Amino acid sequence: MSPLGLPARTLDEDKLYNARSIVKDLRVQGTALWGRFSGSREQTLAYYRDLVTAFRADPASNAELVGELDRTVTEMQRLAGR
């Protein structure tokens, strides 16, 4: 179980879904996308990179999902120009 009381796989899948949505929207909306977040572009990118690090450190996380999240966050960073 995660600190939030949810199975780690549920969190992995949820964050992967969210990251994929951001990548899709970056392709369509470009930089206008960042206006919908309360944090800055850099804060949002750092948040998702930190999630990858945290999930990798959690033995309950699914390595396949974490790997896909890592690849998705890398693509997010590329599209964001970082």
ABEGO torsion letter per residue (X at the ends): XBAAGBBAAAAAAAAAAAAAAAAAAAAAAEAAAAAABABBAAAAAAAAAAAAAAAAABAABBAAAAAAAAAAAAAAAAAAGX
